[in-house]
């Protein structure tokens, strides 16, 4: 395809693909759907709209390729994943521009995502050579007992739009390292990143049929998702997205008892205790809340600030928002806050603010749509917030920071744990005993203590309660794609 343009920024013709990737071949369908720049509404291009037939074909390809890929020596799988990582880093600027064009996030953030995304391929290239089994002491002298770890088979990878590259490599890196093959269904808003990764996978020597991509429109999403979750040739589902959608996919997967890992919705608390370093807490709050305009599953959704430092924190937080955050097109160098993904996302932020204000909350800064366009929203800070307001009961997924005042540690922990989800949680304190108590009591899968950004390839990512099943990244992430086989040798 020829180059497409977004905000006067040409995207790399070598990496922009419009067809699905099935069995190592680029496949175009009769129907196509538009991919739009959320900043301008400009159409970036049209991508093949895969349906049930293409999804089934995309499953057969990796099923047929799986045996050969799984039998490759781990060193060879490692080398090809390493080469894929190297190609990502060599093309990081072009890949980042694709993310900014289809997702809207500032280019600097997109560049950070590519480095983060590539790090999972690097990490799992190394972990591929460390899939160890066991020799277990037998209970009788004429037996030897072994434990082998083997790939589960074809993995269906269903990913969201907010990190259109990293959410793929965090799953695919582990799957391919384990010897599995994959079918990726990217979000309908951001398919270009998944297809660009496919082009680089081909260049890296990932064999045909090992990495497959089936892009589809919103209208086809339910159909394609159901095929991937019910096809008996698929052995594993890995999904990142909303808790509601995750529950639907779990029901589909139950029919064939597939292995499932899910990273679902969050509702992260950010607690600031009286003992905290307020300046550090403000810096962490800014980073945690407003990265990607608040559109991350681990971004803070509720700020809980102890009464002794509440006013100081709010004052400094408001000044930092006004001074350091700049709304604009992601290709503008000074932009820190790009557009939200679509108008529906903006409407949810507006709904949460209106509800809070109607119940007595006060707008400290922001509070309305930005003049740049319909998908832009001002970074907003609310005070006098209570636990009865929608913004503290639901995940906003936008640039809204509601602050709740609390009195005691027990009260803060109770409020934080009242949610039915538990992905990430953050708190600031300089009291060592309090740090241990709160870190252990928070009902979340990941805790940031005096840190607002906690994700890395080396660390396990995942939640508790209705925030999901399993872990991604780290040495634990590869286990999601491995079966344990017990072998008993008798008559020795």
CORRA-V579925 format. One line per field, one symbol per residue. psi: psi as a letter, one per 40 degrees, with the letter a starting at -180 (. if undefined). burial: b if it has 9 or more other ideal C-beta (glycine too) atoms within 8 Angstrom, else e. Layout:
psi->???
burial->???
This chain:
psi->iiiiihfehhihddehieiihhfeihhiidiiiihihedeehhdiiihgiadddddddddddddedddddeiidddddddddddddddddfddddddddddddeiiddddddddddddddddddddddefgiaihhhieieeihhihihiidahhhhhiiedgedddddddddddddeeiiihhhiiddfeddddddddddddeehihedhihgiiiddeddddddddeeheehehhhhhaidddddddddddddefihhhhhaiifhihhhideihddddddddddddehffefieeihdhhhhiddeddddddddddddddehhhahdehdehehaiididdddddddddddddddeeihhdiaeiiiedideiihhihiifiieeideedihdfifhhhhhhididdddddddeeieigciiiihiehddddddddddhgiehhhhfhehehideihhiaabeeahaiiiaeddddeeiihhhhhhif.
burial->eebbbbbebebbeebbbbbbbbbbeebebeebbebbbbbebbebbebbbbbeebbbbbbbbbbbbbeebbebebeebbbbbbbbbbbbbebbebbbbbbbbbbbbbbebbbebbbbbbbbbbbbbbbbeebeeeeeeeeeeebebbbebbbbbbbbbbbbbbbbbbbbbbbbbbbbbbbbbbbbbbbbbbbbbbbbbbbbbbebebbebbbbbbbbbeebbebbbbbbbbbebbbbbbbbbebebbebbbebbeebebebbbbbbbbbbbbbbeebebebbbbbbbbbbbbbbbbbbbbbbbbbbbbebbeebbebbbebbeeebebbbbbeeebbbbbbbbeebbebbbbbbebbbebebebbbbeebbebbebbbbbbbbbebbeebbbbeeebebbbbbbbbbeebebbbebbbeeebbbbbbbbbeeeebbebbbeebebbbbbbbebbbeebebbbbbebebbebbbbbebbbebbbeeeeeebeee
